[in-house]
């Protein structure tokens, strides 16, 4: 096996959006650094189920006509 083919795997701290932290092993950063998350399972709508909007205003043809219905081709 070749030497130095694997990245450095070390302990880091991860800080969640609510301020809680935990330690894990990672290849990110260097030993002892803190990874501050902007989005995590406690704040992202995919996990929390909040702020969901369903936009169903007709089919694709209706959406096309709504967007481009006012355009005309001038003959001349």
N, C-alpha and C positions, 0 to 999 in steps of 0.2 A: 504494500500500500504506500502511496506517495505521502511524504511528510508535508505538513502545512496546507492540506487541501480543505480542512474544515475551518469555519469561522470561530472566533473566540466566543465561548459560551460561558456567561457569567451571571451573577446575581444583580438585579436592578430593582428599584421601587417603582410601582405604578400608582399614580394619583388619579382617582376617579373625579368626576365633575362635582360630586358632593363633598370632596375633601378627604375622603377615606383613602388609605393607602394599603398596599400589600406588596410583598416581595415575591419575585418569580425569577426564573432563569431565562435569559434571552441573549440574542446576538446583537440587539440594539444598543447603541452607546457604549459606555465602558463601565467597569465594576463600580457599583454604588451610585450611579446616576439615577435621577428621577424622571420618568416619562409621564408628562402631564397630559391627560386625555381631554380633548375638546368634546367628544361624543362617546358615550358608553351605554351599556344596557340600562342604566338607571335614568338616562335622559333622552335616548333616541326613540322617536315615535314608533319605529318598527318593533321595539320590544315593549314599550309602554302602552301602545294602542291609542295614543292621543293625537289630536289634530289631523285626523284622517278626513280627506275630502274625496268624494266620488264625483267626477265630472262625466256625466253621461247625458249629453245634450243632443242626442241623435246619433246616427251612424256616420260613417266616413264621408258619404256623399253630402249629408247635411252639414257637416263640419267644413267641407270644401266650399260649398255654396255660401255658407256664412262668411267665410274668409275672403273668397274671390268672387262672390256674386255680383258685385258692382262693376266688374271689369267688362269692357266691351271691345270688340274689334271694329275699327273704323275702316269702311271700304271707300276706296277712292283713288 
